[in-house]
Amino acid sequence: MKLYPFPEKKIWKVLFAVYLFALLMLSRNGMLSCVLVGFYKTQILMLLVMGAGILTFAVVNRRELKQILTDRRMLAAAACGVLILLPMVVKRDWQLMYFSILIYLLFAVFLCYFVSMKDTAKYYVMILCALSVYAILATYVLRLLPDSGILNVHTFSNDKGRDYYNFGLAFVSITQVKERNFGIFREPGVYQYFLLLGLFLTNYTVEWKRSRDMWIANLILAVTMVTTMATGGVVCLGLLVIVVFFDKKMYRDKRVLWTAIGLAAALVLVLAVSFATRNKIYWLVYNTLFEKFVNRSDSVTERTEAILVDVQIFLRHPIFGAGLSEVLHAVTNNTTSTLILYAVFGFLSGSLHVLAWVALVWKKERHLWANLALLVILFMGFNTQNLTGDVFFWLFPMMALLERGLPLLKKPGKG
């Protein structure tokens, strides 16, 4: 696909980084949206930010607008419109959520006009790494200042009555689950998805000039994932480490192999001592990985119920799905993103989501087991929360689908 890039100047790269950063801060699942600023205000701000980018692109490329508007990417935009809005019209289910998802799909089309998915992924990973370092610092170091009365920090409460310190680019729980890292998000279970996405992009999408940068990003994101203490995130992290280690044949490098063996042995030793003495590490591990299942917590019960109910709704409405409100309120906390999309949109439109993630992950030169394992890991990551209304749930998969799918529409004989 032909790109219509912005000028190769540092200022444009900085502006694009700020652009993605603003979208991440205004995320539907961020604390700004859920508590501090408010949902409608942040969504309006997000639309304004998106609109500003589109307007700037149009001005910079004003001499090529005819080519842009007749490009085959517009066919992709039209197809997205049909797939998302047709079920809404057929069901007469007049909900703004349909338009929100369509806007996110169209935004992916827009980005594909001037930047590659790989470059966008690198900006995302770098921004996430910077926020993650600050979040760890705020959660475990900066919090000591207001805790001890040395510094006054603005506090706020969410709708569940949980109190937080506001450190600007990180929000720290004051009393309940204060050991867990929330970052800029409404809860660690959401944060883990963004981190898992970042880890996948770091290892399989971003083209790093130096391998050292990749390892630094991996270390930052992995440590941050552990600090969220999100069950799904920690499990996915462990599985991803195993897949990357064997898929990339890292065991062939003796230094890497012995380092991995040493780290694994140290981890086993620490866990063995912790389980024997029942110290704080033991309880952190127990609460993260086992407590929900041993005590059948509401989290496990609700997620299991959501899967069963969403499947039942889809089977009753397989073509265009059921009403949005019916699906989202069918259970107390509907968290299965993939099944929600099938239940709301039906098979054809719901499969757009699956196809996009396959386009992002699947590589024919990679072993079948690795492709399947990566898909399972990512689907585990975003099916512990309802993330269907977040722009970063759609952005990279749709960009990958467009980059891989649109060239197939090229007429024979065309260059």
JOCORFEN-V892304 format. One record per residue. N is the residue number from 1. RES is the residue in one small letter. PHI is phi in radians with two decimals (999 if undefined). Layout:
[[N/RES/PHI] [N/RES/PHI]]
This chain:
[[1/m/999] [2/k/-1.31] [3/l/-1.77] [4/y/-2.05] [5/p/-1.29] [6/f/-1.29] [7/p/-0.95] [8/e/-1.35] [9/k/-2.23] [10/k/-1.02] [11/i/-1.06] [12/w/-1.24] [13/k/-1.17] [14/v/-1.13] [15/l/-1.12] [16/f/-1.18] [17/a/-1.10] [18/v/-1.10] [19/y/-1.04] [20/l/-1.15] [21/f/-1.05] [22/a/-1.09] [23/l/-1.14] [24/l/-1.17] [25/m/-1.14] [26/l/-1.56] [27/s/-0.86] [28/r/-1.01] [29/n/-1.77] [30/g/-1.48] [31/m/-1.18] [32/l/-1.06] [33/s/-1.24] [34/c/-1.39] [35/v/-2.33] [36/l/-1.23] [37/v/-1.74] [38/g/1.95] [39/f/-1.06] [40/y/-1.15] [41/k/-1.13] [42/t/-1.19] [43/q/-1.21] [44/i/-1.15] [45/l/-1.07] [46/m/-1.10] [47/l/-1.10] [48/l/-1.15] [49/v/-1.12] [50/m/-1.05] [51/g/-1.07] [52/a/-1.10] [53/g/-1.14] [54/i/-1.12] [55/l/-1.10] [56/t/-1.08] [57/f/-1.07] [58/a/-1.12] [59/v/-1.18] [60/v/-1.11] [61/n/-1.89] [62/r/-1.06] [63/r/-1.34] [64/e/-2.06] [65/l/-1.08] [66/k/-1.09] [67/q/-1.10] [68/i/-1.10] [69/l/-1.33] [70/t/-1.84] [71/d/-1.21] [72/r/-1.15] [73/r/-1.11] [74/m/-1.18] [75/l/-1.13] [76/a/-1.11] [77/a/-1.09] [78/a/-1.13] [79/a/-1.09] [80/c/-1.07] [81/g/-1.05] [82/v/-1.16] [83/l/-1.11] [84/i/-1.57] [85/l/-1.56] [86/l/-1.03] [87/p/-1.03] [88/m/-1.10] [89/v/-1.19] [90/v/-1.06] [91/k/-1.49] [92/r/0.97] [93/d/-1.76] [94/w/-1.39] [95/q/-2.11] [96/l/-1.17] [97/m/-1.04] [98/y/-1.04] [99/f/-1.19] [100/s/-1.06] [101/i/-1.12] [102/l/-1.07] [103/i/-1.06] [104/y/-1.15] [105/l/-1.15] [106/l/-1.16] [107/f/-1.14] [108/a/-1.09] [109/v/-1.06] [110/f/-1.04] [111/l/-1.08] [112/c/-1.14] [113/y/-1.29] [114/f/-2.32] [115/v/-2.55] [116/s/-1.41] [117/m/-1.13] [118/k/-1.12] [119/d/-1.18] [120/t/-1.08] [121/a/-1.08] [122/k/-1.15] [123/y/-1.06] [124/y/-1.06] [125/v/-1.09] [126/m/-1.14] [127/i/-1.12] [128/l/-1.13] [129/c/-1.11] [130/a/-1.10] [131/l/-1.14] [132/s/-1.18] [133/v/-1.06] [134/y/-1.15] [135/a/-1.11] [136/i/-1.11] [137/l/-1.06] [138/a/-1.19] [139/t/-1.20] [140/y/-2.03] [141/v/-2.15] [142/l/-1.06] [143/r/-1.07] [144/l/-1.12] [145/l/-1.19] [146/p/-1.22] [147/d/-1.04] [148/s/-1.65] [149/g/1.42] [150/i/-1.31] [151/l/-2.35] [152/n/-1.56] [153/v/-2.14] [154/h/-1.07] [155/t/-2.06] [156/f/-2.66] [157/s/-2.15] [158/n/-1.59] [159/d/-1.22] [160/k/-1.69] [161/g/1.40] [162/r/-1.50] [163/d/-1.67] [164/y/-2.37] [165/y/-1.50] [166/n/-1.80] [167/f/-1.74] [168/g/1.46] [169/l/-1.92] [170/a/-2.82] [171/f/-2.15] [172/v/-1.99] [173/s/-1.16] [174/i/-1.47] [175/t/-2.14] [176/q/-1.19] [177/v/0.66] [178/k/-1.22] [179/e/-1.35] [180/r/-1.59] [181/n/-1.59] [182/f/-1.66] [183/g/1.04] [184/i/-1.79] [185/f/-1.84] [186/r/-1.21] [187/e/-2.86] [188/p/-1.05] [189/g/-1.10] [190/v/-1.45] [191/y/-0.97] [192/q/-1.07] [193/y/-1.13] [194/f/-1.10] [195/l/-1.21] [196/l/-1.11] [197/l/-1.03] [198/g/-1.06] [199/l/-1.13] [200/f/-1.11] [201/l/-1.08] [202/t/-1.04] [203/n/-1.60] [204/y/-2.22] [205/t/-2.19] [206/v/-1.18] [207/e/-1.71] [208/w/-1.49] [209/k/-1.27] [210/r/-2.25] [211/s/-1.09] [212/r/-1.03] [213/d/-1.12] [214/m/-1.12] [215/w/-1.19] [216/i/-1.12] [217/a/-1.08] [218/n/-1.03] [219/l/-1.10] [220/i/-1.07] [221/l/-1.22] [222/a/-1.17] [223/v/-1.07] [224/t/-1.10] [225/m/-1.03] [226/v/-1.07] [227/t/-1.25] [228/t/-1.23] [229/m/0.97] [230/a/-1.45] [231/t/-0.96] [232/g/-1.07] [233/g/-1.13] [234/v/-1.16] [235/v/-1.10] [236/c/-1.10] [237/l/-1.06] [238/g/-1.05] [239/l/-1.15] [240/l/-1.13] [241/v/-1.02] [242/i/-1.13] [243/v/-1.10] [244/v/-1.08] [245/f/-1.05] [246/f/-1.54] [247/d/-1.14] [248/k/-1.57] [249/k/0.91] [250/m/-1.18] [251/y/-1.15] [252/r/-1.28] [253/d/-1.53] [254/k/-1.04] [255/r/-1.13] [256/v/-1.15] [257/l/-1.06] [258/w/-1.22] [259/t/-1.12] [260/a/-1.12] [261/i/-1.11] [262/g/-1.09] [263/l/-1.13] [264/a/-1.12] [265/a/-1.13] [266/a/-1.10] [267/l/-1.11] [268/v/-1.09] [269/l/-1.12] [270/v/-1.07] [271/l/-1.15] [272/a/-1.10] [273/v/-1.12] [274/s/-1.13] [275/f/-1.22] [276/a/-1.28] [277/t/-1.72] [278/r/0.94] [279/n/-1.44] [280/k/-1.12] [281/i/-1.07] [282/y/-1.01] [283/w/-1.21] [284/l/-1.14] [285/v/-1.15] [286/y/-1.06] [287/n/-1.17] [288/t/-1.35] [289/l/-1.85] [290/f/-2.12] [291/e/-0.98] [292/k/-1.06] [293/f/-1.48] [294/v/-1.13] [295/n/-1.71] [296/r/0.84] [297/s/-1.15] [298/d/-1.02] [299/s/-1.03] [300/v/-1.22] [301/t/-1.08] [302/e/-1.14] [303/r/-1.18] [304/t/-1.12] [305/e/-1.10] [306/a/-1.07] [307/i/-1.07] [308/l/-1.12] [309/v/-1.19] [310/d/-1.10] [311/v/-1.10] [312/q/-1.08] [313/i/-1.12] [314/f/-1.07] [315/l/-1.12] [316/r/-1.37] [317/h/-2.34] [318/p/-1.31] [319/i/-1.56] [320/f/-2.04] [321/g/1.35] [322/a/-1.76] [323/g/-1.10] [324/l/-1.03] [325/s/-1.12] [326/e/-1.05] [327/v/-1.25] [328/l/-1.16] [329/h/-1.83] [330/a/-1.21] [331/v/-2.34] [332/t/-1.04] [333/n/-2.48] [334/n/-1.45] [335/t/-2.05] [336/t/-1.60] [337/s/-0.90] [338/t/-1.09] [339/l/-1.23] [340/i/-1.05] [341/l/-1.13] [342/y/-1.16] [343/a/-1.20] [344/v/-1.50] [345/f/-1.82] [346/g/1.48] [347/f/-1.17] [348/l/-1.14] [349/s/-1.22] [350/g/-1.12] [351/s/-1.27] [352/l/-0.99] [353/h/-1.08] [354/v/-1.14] [355/l/-1.05] [356/a/-1.14] [357/w/-1.19] [358/v/-1.10] [359/a/-1.08] [360/l/-1.23] [361/v/-1.64] [362/w/-1.29] [363/k/-2.27] [364/k/-1.15] [365/e/-1.38] [366/r/-1.56] [367/h/-1.05] [368/l/-1.00] [369/w/-1.09] [370/a/-1.22] [371/n/-1.03] [372/l/-1.13] [373/a/-1.10] [374/l/-1.12] [375/l/-1.09] [376/v/-1.06] [377/i/-1.07] [378/l/-1.16] [379/f/-1.15] [380/m/-1.08] [381/g/-1.12] [382/f/-1.79] [383/n/-1.84] [384/t/-1.70] [385/q/-2.49] [386/n/-1.48] [387/l/-1.94] [388/t/-1.11] [389/g/-1.73] [390/d/-1.95] [391/v/-1.04] [392/f/-1.42] [393/f/-1.37] [394/w/-1.81] [395/l/-1.01] [396/f/-1.23] [397/p/-1.04] [398/m/-1.22] [399/m/-1.08] [400/a/-1.13] [401/l/-1.09] [402/l/-1.16] [403/e/-1.15] [404/r/-1.59] [405/g/-1.57] [406/l/-1.11] [407/p/-1.02] [408/l/-1.23] [409/l/-1.48] [410/k/-1.16] [411/k/-1.19] [412/p/-0.99] [413/g/1.57] [414/k/-1.42] [415/g/-1.44]]
